[in-house]
């Protein structure tokens, strides 16, 4: 999961080239939930660039989801902890099969089908 992360399109081409040489060694199949803050830059040009960069990242692979954290600043986990917790639970449930999900989730809160 990414919480208001810096994506490749935010950096200079030279930095990206150097980083990509390292990252090409790993697969790009990791599922991602990308949380993006609403209030990140006071400058509208930077804000638009930041938002577009996150949208581009999420749209690049079918196993990525972009979620806009309305009302949140850069520290989303402080401004909207329930959104971050929900995203973590969703991501975690996605790597477990249904049988493992039901075994691992607490019964007091009533574990529900993660695909529902």
Backbone bond lengths (Angstrom), bond angles and torsions (degrees), N, CA, C in turn:
res aa  C-N    CA-C-N  psi(-1)  N-CA   C-N-CA  omega(-1)  CA-C   N-CA-C  phi
1 X - - - 1.438 - - 1.522 107.77 -
2 X 1.305 114.92 141.68 1.455 120.85 174.96 1.522 108.30 -113.50
3 X 1.312 115.91 132.81 1.459 120.75 176.53 1.522 107.52 -115.31
4 X 1.322 115.66 101.50 1.469 122.77 179.43 1.533 111.67 51.28
5 X 1.317 114.65 49.79 1.466 121.09 -175.39 1.526 112.13 -78.91
6 X 1.312 115.11 164.87 1.466 121.39 172.75 1.528 107.87 -90.02
7 X 1.321 117.08 118.68 1.456 120.95 179.28 1.521 110.87 -93.99
8 X 1.308 114.89 165.94 1.456 122.61 -175.10 1.523 112.27 -53.71
9 X 1.330 117.65 -42.21 1.460 119.32 -175.59 1.526 113.00 -66.55
10 X 1.300 117.92 -9.19 1.462 121.62 178.84 1.529 111.55 -80.01
11 X 1.337 117.84 -24.36 1.454 122.34 -172.52 1.525 112.43 -96.95
12 X 1.331 115.13 169.24 1.466 120.55 178.30 1.528 109.81 -70.57
13 X 1.320 116.14 159.28 1.464 120.85 -179.38 1.531 111.96 -61.56
14 X 1.326 116.99 -39.21 1.469 120.54 -179.67 1.528 111.02 -63.22
15 X 1.328 116.03 -43.41 1.467 119.85 178.90 1.522 110.21 -64.31
16 X 1.322 116.64 -44.04 1.464 121.35 -179.23 1.527 110.55 -61.82
17 X 1.325 117.27 -44.39 1.465 120.59 179.39 1.527 111.73 -57.89
18 X 1.317 116.63 -45.19 1.468 120.79 179.84 1.528 111.09 -65.05
19 X 1.327 116.84 -43.28 1.463 120.64 179.81 1.528 111.86 -66.83
20 X 1.321 116.31 -40.16 1.465 119.96 -177.86 1.519 112.19 -63.63
21 X 1.312 117.56 -33.47 1.462 120.10 176.96 1.528 110.37 -59.38
22 X 1.314 116.51 -38.25 1.462 121.02 178.58 1.527 111.67 -75.17
23 X 1.313 116.13 -42.62 1.471 120.80 -173.52 1.521 113.96 -78.02
24 X 1.325 118.05 -19.73 1.459 120.30 178.78 1.517 111.92 -64.33
25 X 1.304 115.89 -16.68 1.459 120.93 178.83 1.530 111.86 -71.36
26 X 1.331 117.23 -22.29 1.465 120.29 -179.95 1.525 110.17 -106.18
27 X 1.312 115.26 155.76 1.471 120.68 -179.03 1.526 110.82 -72.58
28 X 1.341 116.16 156.24 1.473 121.82 178.43 1.512 110.66 -104.22
29 X 1.324 116.76 31.17 1.464 120.17 -175.17 1.526 112.76 -104.24
30 X 1.307 117.84 10.61 1.456 121.03 -178.59 1.533 108.97 -73.86
31 X 1.346 118.39 125.51 1.467 119.70 177.23 1.531 110.18 -64.73
32 X 1.333 115.50 142.87 1.457 120.54 -176.39 1.519 110.26 -135.65
33 X 1.320 116.08 136.04 1.458 122.80 166.26 1.521 105.13 -113.19
34 X 1.314 116.39 114.98 1.463 122.63 -174.16 1.527 109.02 -104.84
35 X 1.325 117.04 108.49 1.460 121.90 177.89 1.530 108.65 -90.62
36 X 1.328 116.55 130.54 1.458 121.71 -175.39 1.519 109.83 -123.64
37 X 1.327 116.69 127.30 1.459 121.02 -178.55 1.525 111.67 -71.73
38 X 1.324 115.78 148.30 1.461 121.02 175.36 1.520 110.64 -76.99
39 X 1.328 116.56 -41.88 1.458 121.73 -176.73 1.522 108.77 -105.28
40 X 1.330 116.23 96.95 1.454 119.68 -175.70 1.524 112.95 -124.81
41 X 1.314 118.55 -41.66 1.461 122.43 179.47 1.525 108.84 -133.57
42 X 1.327 117.96 133.88 1.465 119.03 176.36 1.530 112.04 -70.74
43 X 1.303 117.39 -24.80 1.459 122.77 178.97 1.535 108.99 -78.35
44 X 1.322 117.14 123.18 1.461 120.69 -175.74 1.530 112.81 -65.31
45 X 1.322 117.97 -29.59 1.457 120.79 178.73 1.534 109.71 -68.22
46 X 1.328 117.34 -46.93 1.469 120.67 177.33 1.517 111.01 -64.28
47 X 1.325 117.10 -40.59 1.464 120.70 179.16 1.533 110.39 -59.70
48 X 1.318 116.96 -46.78 1.460 121.02 -179.91 1.528 111.14 -64.08
49 X 1.331 116.55 -40.49 1.468 120.96 179.35 1.531 110.68 -64.80
50 X 1.343 116.22 -43.97 1.467 122.29 179.60 1.529 110.53 -61.07
51 X 1.328 116.03 -47.39 1.459 121.13 -178.53 1.534 110.89 -65.01
52 X 1.326 117.04 -44.15 1.460 121.09 179.02 1.523 111.65 -63.93
53 X 1.307 116.42 -37.83 1.462 121.09 178.74 1.525 110.68 -62.20
54 X 1.321 116.87 -44.70 1.459 120.61 178.29 1.530 111.33 -65.62
55 X 1.321 116.79 -40.81 1.466 120.47 178.54 1.535 109.83 -62.86
56 X 1.323 116.87 -43.20 1.463 121.90 178.90 1.533 110.08 -60.49
57 X 1.318 116.68 -43.54 1.464 120.85 179.47 1.531 110.91 -61.88
58 X 1.321 117.42 -48.86 1.463 120.99 -177.80 1.525 111.65 -64.52
59 X 1.313 117.02 -37.08 1.465 121.18 -178.43 1.532 113.67 -76.16
60 X 1.330 117.97 -12.48 1.460 121.72 -174.16 1.529 113.65 -72.89
61 X 1.315 117.88 -23.09 1.465 121.69 -179.10 1.519 109.36 -138.25
62 X 1.327 117.94 144.55 1.468 119.97 -179.15 1.536 113.81 -69.77
63 X 1.322 117.32 -16.73 1.468 120.35 -179.12 1.535 112.16 -96.46
64 X 1.331 116.16 21.18 1.465 121.78 177.05 1.517 109.44 -117.78
65 X 1.333 115.09 141.90 1.462 120.49 177.83 1.516 108.65 -130.93
66 X 1.313 117.06 130.62 1.449 122.21 176.02 1.520 109.74 -100.78
67 X 1.321 116.51 131.26 1.462 121.88 177.86 1.523 107.94 -125.29
68 X 1.327 116.38 123.21 1.456 122.84 179.38 1.520 108.34 -86.30
69 X 1.322 117.44 120.79 1.466 122.83 -176.97 1.528 109.07 -90.05
70 X 1.328 115.31 83.60 1.461 120.65 -179.89 1.528 110.82 -58.57
71 X 1.325 115.95 136.15 1.456 121.31 177.44 1.515 114.50 80.96
72 X 1.320 117.90 1.97 1.467 121.23 -177.08 1.515 111.87 -106.97
73 X 1.331 114.28 145.80 1.451 121.38 170.21 1.519 108.91 -89.13
74 X 1.328 115.95 -165.59 1.463 121.34 -176.11 1.533 112.69 -61.73
75 X 1.297 118.44 -28.67 1.469 121.13 -179.41 1.535 107.60 -94.15
76 X 1.324 115.55 72.72 1.462 122.24 -174.52 1.524 111.62 -59.53
77 X 1.313 117.62 -38.23 1.461 119.60 -177.59 1.525 112.47 -63.61
78 X 1.334 117.61 -22.53 1.456 120.85 175.80 1.529 110.80 -87.59
79 X 1.319 115.93 -42.79 1.460 120.78 -176.66 1.520 113.34 -73.94
80 X 1.326 117.09 -32.23 1.467 120.77 -178.37 1.527 109.41 -146.14
81 X 1.341 116.53 70.22 1.472 119.17 -176.23 1.529 113.38 -60.63
82 X 1.327 117.82 -33.59 1.464 118.78 -178.51 1.531 111.39 -65.67
83 X 1.323 117.77 -33.50 1.466 120.25 177.01 1.524 110.34 -64.76
84 X 1.321 116.96 -44.66 1.464 121.19 -179.56 1.524 110.56 -65.76
85 X 1.319 117.14 -43.95 1.467 120.60 178.76 1.523 110.47 -62.31
86 X 1.324 117.18 -43.32 1.467 120.70 178.52 1.524 111.39 -61.16
87 X 1.329 116.73 -40.84 1.460 120.27 179.02 1.527 111.13 -65.98
88 X 1.331 117.01 -39.35 1.469 120.60 177.61 1.518 110.25 -63.39
89 X 1.327 116.73 -45.48 1.472 120.78 179.43 1.526 109.94 -61.92
90 X 1.331 116.63 -43.72 1.465 120.47 179.36 1.532 110.55 -61.50
91 X 1.324 116.80 -45.57 1.463 120.60 -179.93 1.524 110.65 -63.47
92 X 1.332 116.46 -43.32 1.459 121.29 -179.41 1.520 110.67 -65.10
93 X 1.315 117.09 -42.84 1.458 120.06 -179.34 1.524 110.93 -66.21
94 X 1.321 116.81 -27.37 1.458 120.04 179.48 1.515 114.11 -70.22
95 X 1.324 117.94 -22.65 1.468 120.41 179.63 1.517 112.26 -92.48
96 X 1.327 116.60 -10.36 1.457 120.80 178.46 1.521 110.28 -99.92
97 X 1.302 116.57 148.44 1.457 120.03 169.31 1.519 108.69 -76.34
98 X 1.345 117.12 167.34 1.462 120.29 -178.27 1.526 111.93 -57.82
99 X 1.314 117.44 -41.62 1.461 120.53 -178.47 1.528 110.97 -62.62
100 X 1.327 117.36 -45.30 1.464 120.93 178.39 1.523 110.96 -65.95
101 X 1.330 116.99 -38.65 1.459 121.48 179.54 1.523 110.08 -57.20
102 X 1.327 116.89 -50.21 1.468 121.05 -177.79 1.532 111.84 -65.40
103 X 1.325 117.32 -32.63 1.462 120.80 179.39 1.526 111.66 -72.39
104 X 1.322 117.74 -37.12 1.458 121.48 -173.16 1.523 115.06 -87.64
105 X 1.308 117.99 -27.50 1.461 120.24 -175.89 1.536 110.29 -79.38
106 X 1.325 117.13 143.12 1.462 120.40 -178.72 1.529 111.19 -63.61
107 X 1.298 115.99 142.38 1.462 120.62 -177.48 1.530 112.49 -81.51
108 X 1.325 116.90 -26.14 1.465 120.13 -176.93 1.519 113.34 -58.53
109 X 1.327 116.21 -37.22 1.459 120.43 179.89 1.507 112.83 -86.84
110 X 1.317 117.01 -4.89 1.446 120.93 179.82 1.513 112.58 73.98
111 X 1.338 116.28 83.62 1.454 120.36 178.85 1.519 109.51 -60.58
112 X 1.302 116.18 134.15 1.452 120.44 179.85 1.508 109.40 -114.95
113 X 1.292 115.79 166.27 1.462 122.88 179.77 1.529 108.30 -61.93
114 X 1.358 118.22 119.62 1.466 120.69 -176.56 1.524 113.33 -66.90
115 X 1.315 117.73 -17.59 1.466 119.12 179.72 1.520 111.89 -87.55
116 X 1.331 116.64 -4.25 1.475 119.59 -178.76 1.494 111.65 -81.33
